[in-house]
Amino acid sequence: MKEETIFVGTGWANQEGWAINISVCLSDIPKEYITEYKGKKYIKLGVIKRKSEGDKGQTHFVKVDTYKKEKEQEEDTISPDDLDNLPF
């Protein structure tokens, strides 16, 4: 089952187009997507160009990258066919 897209912010490209400034709402990030490594917290985000500019000039949007979570969920699921292939 594919999870819904989790939008957490917007972004604006500078006039030259080489930089994108983003604004992210930390409160909108589900805790299950925040990982910890060596005492630091991380979140994977995607910055995607919008098809058309937003009402306040937004040129990009920011979403939570859920790919790893989806892959982990698939690995945790055992199908009935897998039960026939167990080594014991």
N, CA, C and O atoms as a printed pandas DataFrame, in Angstrom:
     atom_number atom_name residue_name chain_id  residue_number  x_coord  y_coord  z_coord
0              1         N          MET        A               1    0.841   -1.181    0.000
1              2        CA          MET        A               1    0.000    0.000    0.000
2              3         C          MET        A               1    0.886    1.244    0.000
3              4         O          MET        A               1    1.776    1.371    0.840
4              5         N          LYS        A               2    0.653    2.139   -0.914
5              6        CA          LYS        A               2    1.441    3.361   -1.025
6              7         C          LYS        A               2    0.894    4.412   -0.074
7              8         O          LYS        A               2   -0.310    4.666   -0.019
8              9         N          GLU        A               3    1.824    5.023    0.684
9             10        CA          GLU        A               3    1.417    6.067    1.617
10            11         C          GLU        A               3    1.127    7.351    0.875
11            12         O          GLU        A               3    1.631    7.576   -0.225
12            13         N          GLU        A               4    0.310    8.191    1.487
13            14        CA          GLU        A               4    0.017    9.483    0.896
14            15         C          GLU        A               4    1.247   10.384    1.007
15            16         O          GLU        A               4    2.108   10.171    1.861
16            17         N          THR        A               5    1.319   11.376    0.151
17            18        CA          THR        A               5    2.419   12.328    0.180
18            19         C          THR        A               5    2.246   13.249    1.377
19            20         O          THR        A               5    1.151   13.744    1.641
20            21         N          ILE        A               6    3.336   13.474    2.096
21            22        CA          ILE        A               6    3.308   14.326    3.281
22            23         C          ILE        A               6    4.011   15.635    2.937
23            24         O          ILE        A               6    5.240   15.694    2.903
24            25         N          PHE        A               7    3.228   16.687    2.681
25            26        CA          PHE        A               7    3.785   17.986    2.353
26            27         C          PHE        A               7    4.143   18.720    3.637
27            28         O          PHE        A               7    3.325   18.795    4.554
28            29         N          VAL        A               8    5.359   19.265    3.715
29            30        CA          VAL        A               8    5.803   19.933    4.938
30            31         C          VAL        A               8    6.374   21.328    4.696
31            32         O          VAL        A               8    6.834   21.972    5.639
32            33         N          GLY        A               9    6.355   21.806    3.461
33            34        CA          GLY        A               9    6.894   23.138    3.222
34            35         C          GLY        A               9    6.842   23.560    1.771
35            36         O          GLY        A               9    6.335   22.848    0.905
36            37         N          THR        A              10    7.391   24.757    1.531
37            38        CA          THR        A              10    7.444   25.320    0.190
38            39         C          THR        A              10    8.830   25.904   -0.052
39            40         O          THR        A              10    9.640   26.014    0.869
40            41         N          GLY        A              11    9.091   26.272   -1.293
41            42        CA          GLY        A              11   10.387   26.842   -1.626
42            43         C          GLY        A              11   10.291   27.842   -2.751
43            44         O          GLY        A              11    9.322   27.867   -3.510
44            45         N          TRP        A              12   11.314   28.664   -2.841
45            46        CA          TRP        A              12   11.402   29.701   -3.869
46            47         C          TRP        A              12   12.774   29.648   -4.509
47            48         O          TRP        A              12   13.787   29.628   -3.810
48            49         N          ALA        A              13   12.816   29.626   -5.834
49            50        CA          ALA        A              13   14.093   29.676   -6.547
50            51         C          ALA        A              13   14.524   31.136   -6.621
51            52         O          ALA        A              13   13.695   32.032   -6.782
52            53         N          ASN        A              14   15.839   31.366   -6.502
53            54        CA          ASN        A              14   16.300   32.742   -6.638
54            55         C          ASN        A              14   16.209   33.166   -8.102
55            56         O          ASN        A              14   15.923   32.342   -8.970
56            57         N          GLN        A              15   16.448   34.423   -8.373
57            58        CA          GLN        A              15   16.261   34.942   -9.734
58            59         C          GLN        A              15   17.185   34.272  -10.745
59            60         O          GLN        A              15   16.826   34.116  -11.913
60            61         N          GLU        A              16   18.356   33.884  -10.304
61            62        CA          GLU        A              16   19.285   33.203  -11.220
62            63         C          GLU        A              16   18.915   31.735  -11.415
63            64         O          GLU        A              16   19.360   31.103  -12.373
64            65         N          GLY        A              17   18.102   31.192  -10.510
65            66        CA          GLY        A              17   17.641   29.819  -10.626
66            67         C          GLY        A              17   18.586   28.773  -10.071
67            68         O          GLY        A              17   18.282   27.583  -10.154
68            69         N          TRP        A              18   19.719   29.166   -9.508
69            70        CA          TRP        A              18   20.688   28.173   -9.030
70            71         C          TRP        A              18   20.511   27.833   -7.551
71            72         O          TRP        A              18   21.117   26.875   -7.072
72            73         N          ALA        A              19   19.702   28.585   -6.821
73            74        CA          ALA        A              19   19.488   28.286   -5.397
74            75         C          ALA        A              19   17.997   28.227   -5.113
75            76         O          ALA        A              19   17.199   28.937   -5.726
76            77         N          ILE        A              20   17.646   27.376   -4.183
77            78        CA          ILE        A              20   16.256   27.257   -3.747
78            79         C          ILE        A              20   16.237   27.445   -2.235
79            80         O          ILE        A              20   16.891   26.703   -1.502
80            81         N          ASN        A              21   15.500   28.421   -1.781
81            82        CA          ASN        A              21   15.306   28.644   -0.348
82            83         C          ASN        A              21   14.004   27.973    0.034
83            84         O          ASN        A              21   12.972   28.193   -0.601
84            85         N          ILE        A              22   14.053   27.144    1.084
85            86        CA          ILE        A              22   12.848   26.429    1.489
86            87         C          ILE        A              22   12.460   26.787    2.919
87            88         O          ILE        A              22   13.285   27.207    3.730
88            89         N          SER        A              23   11.185   26.605    3.189
89            90        CA          SER        A              23   10.630   26.778    4.526
90            91         C          SER        A              23    9.929   25.471    4.873
91            92         O          SER        A              23    9.063   25.010    4.129
92            93         N          VAL        A              24   10.309   24.866    6.018
93            94        CA          VAL        A              24    9.769   23.572    6.416
94            95         C          VAL        A              24    9.094   23.710    7.777
95            96         O          VAL        A              24    9.656   24.298    8.701
96            97         N          CYS        A              25    7.892   23.166    7.892
97            98        CA          CYS        A              25    7.175   23.145    9.169
98            99         C          CYS        A              25    7.565   21.860    9.902
99           100         O          CYS        A              25    7.135   20.771    9.524
100          101         N          LEU        A              26    8.374   21.991   10.941
101          102        CA          LEU        A              26    8.836   20.823   11.684
102          103         C          LEU        A              26    7.692   20.095   12.380
103          104         O          LEU        A              26    7.763   18.882   12.576
104          105         N          SER        A              27    6.652   20.807   12.751
105          106        CA          SER        A              27    5.503   20.191   13.434
106          107         C          SER        A              27    4.740   19.237   12.521
107          108         O          SER        A              27    4.061   18.333   13.007
108          109         N          ASP        A              28    4.841   19.425   11.199
109          110        CA          ASP        A              28    4.120   18.573   10.254
110          111         C          ASP        A              28    4.866   17.283    9.915
111          112         O          ASP        A              28    4.325   16.432    9.209
112          113         N          ILE        A              29    6.094   17.123   10.402
113          114        CA          ILE        A              29    6.878   15.922   10.089
114          115         C          ILE        A              29    6.507   14.814   11.066
115          116         O          ILE        A              29    6.729   14.954   12.269
116          117         N          PRO        A              30    5.942   13.708   10.563
117          118        CA          PRO        A              30    5.598   12.594   11.450
118          119         C          PRO        A              30    6.859   12.025   12.115
119          120         O          PRO        A              30    7.881   11.841   11.455
120          121         N          LYS        A              31    6.783   11.753   13.397
121          122        CA          LYS        A              31    7.939   11.291   14.163
122          123         C          LYS        A              31    8.540    9.999   13.616
123          124         O          LYS        A              31    9.742    9.773   13.757
124          125         N          GLU        A              32    7.727    9.157   13.000
125          126        CA          GLU        A              32    8.255    7.882   12.507
126          127         C          GLU        A              32    9.236    8.056   11.342
127          128         O          GLU        A              32    9.933    7.105   10.988
128          129         N          TYR        A              33    9.305    9.236   10.746
129          130        CA          TYR        A              33   10.238    9.494    9.655
130          131         C          TYR        A              33   11.505   10.201   10.119
131          132         O          TYR        A              33   12.395   10.480    9.314
132          133         N          ILE        A              34   11.588   10.488   11.408
133          134        CA          ILE        A              34   12.790   11.110   11.957
134          135         C          ILE        A              34   13.683    9.996   12.484
135          136         O          ILE        A              34   13.268    9.211   13.337
136          137         N          THR        A              35   14.908    9.928   11.979
137          138        CA          THR        A              35   15.848    8.896   12.407
138          139         C          THR        A              35   16.966    9.536   13.220
139          140         O          THR        A              35   17.213   10.738   13.125
140          141         N          GLU        A              36   17.632    8.718   14.014
141          142        CA          GLU        A              36   18.725    9.225   14.832
142          143         C          GLU        A              36   19.987    8.442   14.501
143          144         O          GLU        A              36   19.958    7.218   14.368
144          145         N          TYR        A              37   21.091    9.162   14.372
145          146        CA          TYR        A              37   22.379    8.556   14.078
146          147         C          TYR        A              37   23.448    9.326   14.824
147          148         O          TYR        A              37   23.620   10.526   14.609
148          149         N          LYS        A              38   24.160    8.648   15.691
149          150        CA          LYS        A              38   25.227    9.247   16.498
150          151         C          LYS        A              38   24.745   10.480   17.254
151          152         O          LYS        A              38   25.431   11.501   17.303
152          153         N          GLY        A              39   23.561   10.369   17.839
153          154        CA          GLY        A              39   23.034   11.435   18.667
154          155         C          GLY        A              39   22.423   12.606   17.914
155          156         O          GLY        A              39   21.995   13.578   18.536
156          157         N          LYS        A              40   22.374   12.537   16.591
157          158        CA          LYS        A              40   21.777   13.612   15.789
158          159         C          LYS        A              40   20.524   13.095   15.105
159          160         O          LYS        A              40   20.437   11.913   14.774
160          161         N          LYS        A              41   19.550   13.977   14.891
161          162        CA          LYS        A              41   18.284   13.596   14.263
162          163         C          LYS        A              41   18.275   14.034   12.803
163          164         O          LYS        A              41   18.751   15.116   12.460
164          165         N          TYR        A              42   17.719   13.165   11.945
165          166        CA          TYR        A              42   17.687   13.403   10.511
166          167         C          TYR        A              42   16.294   13.141    9.952
167          168         O          TYR        A              42   15.516   12.361   10.502
168          169         N          ILE        A              43   16.006   13.812    8.849
169          170        CA          ILE        A              43   14.774   13.572    8.086
170          171         C          ILE        A              43   15.123   13.669    6.608
171          172         O          ILE        A              43   15.837   14.583    6.195
172          173         N          LYS        A              44   14.623   12.734    5.813
173          174        CA          LYS        A              44   14.837   12.794    4.366
174          175         C          LYS        A              44   13.692   13.580    3.752
175          176         O          LYS        A              44   12.522   13.275    3.986
176          177         N          LEU        A              45   14.028   14.587    2.971
177          178        CA          LEU        A              45   13.037   15.440    2.317
178          179         C          LEU        A              45   13.273   15.456    0.825
179          180         O          LEU        A              45   14.392   15.236    0.360
180          181         N          GLY        A              46   12.230   15.714    0.084
181          182        CA          GLY        A              46   12.329   15.932   -1.357
182          183         C          GLY        A              46   11.883   17.343   -1.668
183          184         O          GLY        A              46   10.864   17.809   -1.158
184          185         N          VAL        A              47   12.650   18.025   -2.509
185          186        CA          VAL        A              47   12.286   19.364   -2.969
186          187         C          VAL        A              47   11.939   19.216   -4.450
187          188         O          VAL        A              47   12.793   18.867   -5.265
188          189         N          ILE        A              48   10.676   19.486   -4.787
189          190        CA          ILE        A              48   10.166   19.234   -6.135
190          191         C          ILE        A              48    9.671   20.528   -6.756
191          192         O          ILE        A              48    9.002   21.326   -6.101
192          193         N          LYS        A              49   10.005   20.731   -8.027
193          194        CA          LYS        A              49    9.559   21.925   -8.731
194          195         C          LYS        A              49    8.056   21.832   -9.008
195          196         O          LYS        A              49    7.557   20.804   -9.466
196          197         N          ARG        A              50    7.355   22.918   -8.723
197          198        CA          ARG        A              50    5.915   22.972   -8.985
198          199         C          ARG        A              50    5.656   23.115  -10.477
199          200         O          ARG        A              50    6.486   23.656  -11.207
200          201         N          LYS        A              51    4.504   22.630  -10.930
201          202        CA          LYS        A              51    4.122   22.798  -12.335
202          203         C          LYS        A              51    3.843   24.254  -12.662
203          204         O          LYS        A              51    4.141   24.725  -13.759
204          205         N          SER        A              52    3.267   24.960  -11.698
205          206        CA          SER        A              52    3.011   26.389  -11.883
206          207         C          SER        A              52    3.280   27.101  -10.560
207          208         O          SER        A              52    3.163   26.511   -9.485
208          209         N          GLU        A              53    3.633   28.350  -10.657
209          210        CA          GLU        A              53    3.983   29.132   -9.475
210          211         C          GLU        A              53    2.789   29.298   -8.541
211          212         O          GLU        A              53    1.660   29.486   -8.993
212          213         N          GLY        A              54    3.044   29.227   -7.237
213          214        CA          GLY        A              54    1.991   29.373   -6.238
214          215         C          GLY        A              54    1.545   30.814   -6.096
215          216         O          GLY        A              54    2.139   31.723   -6.675
216          217         N          ASP        A              55    0.490   31.012   -5.318
217          218        CA          ASP        A              55   -0.079   32.356   -5.162
218          219         C          ASP        A              55    0.866   33.334   -4.473
219          220         O          ASP        A              55    0.690   34.545   -4.605
220          221         N          LYS        A              56    1.860   32.843   -3.743
221          222        CA          LYS        A              56    2.837   33.726   -3.092
222          223         C          LYS        A              56    4.213   33.616   -3.741
223          224         O          LYS        A              56    5.226   33.983   -3.145
224          225         N          GLY        A              57    4.234   33.107   -4.967
225          226        CA          GLY        A              57    5.486   33.004   -5.710
226          227         C          GLY        A              57    6.270   31.725   -5.467
227          228         O          GLY        A              57    7.415   31.619   -5.906
228          229         N          GLN        A              58    5.684   30.753   -4.782
229          230        CA          GLN        A              58    6.379   29.504   -4.515
230          231         C          GLN        A              58    6.655   28.773   -5.835
231          232         O          GLN        A              58    5.763   28.609   -6.667
232          233         N          THR        A              59    7.889   28.347   -6.005
233          234        CA          THR        A              59    8.272   27.622   -7.214
234          235         C          THR        A              59    8.506   26.137   -6.950
235          236         O          THR        A              59    8.614   25.348   -7.889
236          237         N          HIS        A              60    8.586   25.753   -5.670
237          238        CA          HIS        A              60    8.858   24.376   -5.284
238          239         C          HIS        A              60    8.014   23.998   -4.069
239          240         O          HIS        A              60    7.497   24.864   -3.363
240          241         N          PHE        A              61    7.884   22.699   -3.839
241          242        CA          PHE        A              61    7.274   22.241   -2.598
242          243         C          PHE        A              61    8.199   21.218   -1.957
243          244         O          PHE        A              61    9.051   20.631   -2.623
244          245         N          VAL        A              62    8.022   21.013   -0.657
245          246        CA          VAL        A              62    8.866   20.106    0.118
246          247         C          VAL        A              62    7.990   18.991    0.662
247          248         O          VAL        A              62    6.923   19.247    1.220
248          249         N          LYS        A              63    8.444   17.747    0.498
249          250        CA          LYS        A              63    7.689   16.607    1.010
250          251         C          LYS        A              63    8.627   15.657    1.732
251          252         O          LYS        A              63    9.831   15.636    1.475
252          253         N          VAL        A              64    8.067   14.877    2.631
253          254        CA          VAL        A              64    8.837   13.862    3.346
254          255         C          VAL        A              64    9.120   12.714    2.385
255          256         O          VAL        A              64    8.217   12.237    1.697
256          257         N          ASP        A              65   10.372   12.273    2.337
257          258        CA          ASP        A              65   10.745   11.129    1.512
258          259         C          ASP        A              65   10.363    9.869    2.286
259          260         O          ASP        A              65   11.025    9.513    3.261
260          261         N          THR        A              66    9.309    9.203    1.859
261          262        CA          THR        A              66    8.802    8.024    2.564
262          263         C          THR        A              66    9.325    6.719    1.971
263          264         O          THR        A              66    8.897    5.647    2.400
264          265         N          TYR        A              67   10.221    6.773    1.015
265          266        CA          TYR        A              67   10.686    5.562    0.329
266          267         C          TYR        A              67   11.231    4.522    1.294
267          268         O          TYR        A              67   10.853    3.354    1.207
268          269         N          LYS        A              68   12.110    4.914    2.214
269          270        CA          LYS        A              68   12.708    3.955    3.133
270          271         C          LYS        A              68   11.654    3.283    3.994
271          272         O          LYS        A              68   11.707    2.071    4.202
272          273         N          LYS        A              69   10.711    4.039    4.491
273          274        CA          LYS        A              69    9.656    3.470    5.328
274          275         C          LYS        A              69    8.833    2.454    4.543
275          276         O          LYS        A              69    8.502    1.388    5.063
276          277         N          GLU        A              70    8.502    2.778    3.301
277          278        CA          GLU        A              70    7.719    1.855    2.490
278          279         C          GLU        A              70    8.500    0.572    2.256
279          280         O          GLU        A              70    7.934   -0.519    2.314
280          281         N          LYS        A              71    9.799    0.696    1.991
281          282        CA          LYS        A              71   10.631   -0.480    1.739
282          283         C          LYS        A              71   10.722   -1.339    3.001
283          284         O          LYS        A              71   10.628   -2.564    2.923
284          285         N          GLU        A              72   10.907   -0.702    4.171
285          286        CA          GLU        A              72   10.959   -1.439    5.423
286          287         C          GLU        A              72    9.643   -2.161    5.686
287          288         O          GLU        A              72    9.647   -3.289    6.179
288          289         N          GLN        A              73    8.520   -1.528    5.364
289          290        CA          GLN        A              73    7.218   -2.160    5.571
290          291         C          GLN        A              73    7.084   -3.389    4.693
291          292         O          GLN        A              73    6.546   -4.408    5.128
292          293         N          GLU        A              74    7.573   -3.303    3.447
293          294        CA          GLU        A              74    7.512   -4.452    2.551
294          295         C          GLU        A              74    8.357   -5.598    3.095
295          296         O          GLU        A              74    7.950   -6.758    3.028
296          297         N          GLU        A              75    9.548   -5.272    3.640
297          298        CA          GLU        A              75   10.431   -6.301    4.160
298          299         C          GLU        A              75    9.839   -6.962    5.402
299          300         O          GLU        A              75   10.084   -8.145    5.640
300          301         N          ASP        A              76    9.078   -6.234    6.184
301          302        CA          ASP        A              76    8.482   -6.767    7.397
302          303         C          ASP        A              76    7.285   -7.667    7.111
303          304         O          ASP        A              76    6.865   -8.434    7.977
304          305         N          THR        A              77    6.739   -7.580    5.909
305          306        CA          THR        A              77    5.559   -8.349    5.554
306          307         C          THR        A              77    5.968   -9.689    4.955
307          308         O          THR        A              77    6.786   -9.735    4.036
308          309         N          ILE        A              78    5.406  -10.772    5.469
309          310        CA          ILE        A              78    5.677  -12.109    4.929
310          311         C          ILE        A              78    4.433  -12.585    4.213
311          312         O          ILE        A              78    3.340  -12.593    4.780
312          313         N          SER        A              79    4.604  -12.975    2.978
313          314        CA          SER        A              79    3.467  -13.486    2.220
314          315         C          SER        A              79    3.340  -14.996    2.459
315          316         O          SER        A              79    4.300  -15.644    2.876
316          317         N          PRO        A              80    2.166  -15.546    2.195
317          318        CA          PRO        A              80    1.994  -16.998    2.360
318          319         C          PRO        A              80    2.955  -17.814    1.507
319          320         O          PRO        A              80    3.347  -18.913    1.899
320          321         N          ASP        A              81    3.339  -17.288    0.342
321          322        CA          ASP        A              81    4.293  -18.008   -0.508
322          323         C          ASP        A              81    5.661  -18.093    0.145
323          324         O          ASP        A              81    6.381  -19.071   -0.054
324          325         N          ASP        A              82    6.034  -17.071    0.931
325          326        CA          ASP        A              82    7.319  -17.087    1.614
326          327         C          ASP        A              82    7.387  -18.204    2.667
327          328         O          ASP        A              82    8.460  -18.749    2.926
328          329         N          LEU        A              83    6.248  -18.539    3.266
329          330        CA          LEU        A              83    6.222  -19.564    4.307
330          331         C          LEU        A              83    6.626  -20.930    3.746
331          332         O          LEU        A              83    7.187  -21.751    4.472
332          333         N          ASP        A              84    6.348  -21.179    2.467
333          334        CA          ASP        A              84    6.711  -22.452    1.845
334          335         C          ASP        A              84    8.208  -22.552    1.596
335          336         O          ASP        A              84    8.734  -23.652    1.425
336          337         N          ASN        A              85    8.906  -21.414    1.574
337          338        CA          ASN        A              85   10.330  -21.404    1.240
338          339         C          ASN        A              85   11.227  -21.295    2.464
339          340         O          ASN        A              85   12.430  -21.077    2.325
340          341         N          LEU        A              86   10.662  -21.442    3.663
341          342        CA          LEU        A              86   11.478  -21.358    4.873
342          343         C          LEU        A              86   12.370  -22.586    4.989
343          344         O          LEU        A              86   11.957  -23.682    4.612
344          345         N          PRO        A              87   13.609  -22.419    5.512
345          346        CA          PRO        A              87   14.555  -23.536    5.558
346          347         C          PRO        A              87   14.287  -24.560    6.652
347          348         O          PRO        A              87   15.061  -25.508    6.791
348          349         N          PHE        A              88   13.235  -24.410    7.424
349          350        CA          PHE        A              88   12.953  -25.390    8.484
350          351         C          PHE        A              88   11.539  -25.902    8.389
351          352         O          PHE        A              88   11.128  -26.733    9.199
